[in-house]
Amino acid sequence: MTATFAQSARPARRRFRAAGARGTASAARDVLALALLPLPLLAAAVAAAPAAFAGGGTRRWGWGRDEGRRADAQAAKDAAAAAFYELDTAQRELRISIETITAVDSSPAARKAADDFAAFGRRIDEVSHAYISAVDSHDLDREDLDAGAAARARTDLTKAKDELLRAKADLERFGQGLGPLLHTAEEQLSRLAPAVERARQGLLAATVALDAVRDAGLRADDLAARLAALSPELTKLNQGAGQHGVPDTLRRAERLLQEAGAVRAEAEALPAKVAEIDKRLVSLRTRAQALTTRAGGVAPVLSELRRRYSAACWQDLQQVPDEASRAVAQAEEKLAEARRARDEQRWPDALALLSTVRAVLSTTDESVSAAGDRLRRLDEVSFDHEREVERTRFAIRDAQRLAMAGRSTPDPRHAGPLDAAVERLDRAVAGLEGRHPDWWHFLTETEAVRGAVARVVQEIRGERGR
């Protein structure tokens, strides 16, 4: 609208100035014609000249002053048009900034900025309406425009221009205050396109990796289902930030990238996982067979324990052969289930079953080994129990020296447990008297004493390390 006012004003001004020039040329031609007339006609013409110059379409002698006022009014009109255009441009540029902020930021500060800009919009509508009314109220191209009308037009247009410039200055100050909000919003927008592209590329890479696994003859149904579940999120991502907002779109892109990356990693690792499953199937089957052989040697060990030591030394091992036999049978059954799960490509089930087999075999292996270890340790302590006693006494003395380091008297919190350890060791040694001592009880007691002493040492070092 501003451009229309300015453009319509310029042709009008040209027409007005051309009309003045034509009037001057016409007057000159009239004077020349009078000079060429015969003397009788010249006298008659001179007698009629005052009436001709006084009226009948000729201009008043005050024409130069009117034209100056018309020019001043036209200049005021042009200045107001320029101010109107500048204000409109500033408003449109600031609207882009506000839309950028509100698309990214929903904080109270951002909402206030949007409300303030809306208030500025209402003010700009008011001053723009006043400017348009001033332009429409004064026709500066009228031939009969007098000095008073030109002066009123200049005053009204100058007032409209001043209001437009004042609104523009206030709008610019408001825009300068949006700097921090706009910087944050632009920073997030600069992250948007790369984040969306990374998410799309991540989904593509996951799809390629899944296709490669399938080409290798592996179904990977669980990975395919996880990838398909991302489809609705991809649809929202493609709909863009205009519909879902920049923060939500950024979070969605990051989530898609992570989940697609996980699918891709698992798909790429699947061939190696399958190879590991096959290896573990063979290894655990071999271990189960070896454990069956070892479990067969528990019976002779138990027989030796019964022959040489009291019942308290071996009663807890009586069920080891039967328990080992049942455990190996259970392991072999689970191995068969794991093989079926592997053939059916139920990889999580296969891995879970193999973990169960390994746990069962490990527990059974410890039980089978316990019989042989028991016999060996009982033989050693029955031959020379003093070495076990000295080992335990040394641990107690070492703890006592640590407790007294830098002190004249020990801390009761440390001295009490150490004194109790000495008494407990003495009772264990006294329990060896008799024809058939309980060597296993003696060994467990000395181990318990060393454990109690180690806890005291750890407590002392922890306190002094603070």
Helices and strands as residue ranges (DSSP letters): H 2-36, H 39-54, H 63-104, H 108-137, H 147-176, H 179-215, H 221-228, H 231-239, H 241-244, H 246-295, H 298-308, G 311-313, G 315-317, H 320-343, H 347-383, H 386-404, H 412-430, H 439-464
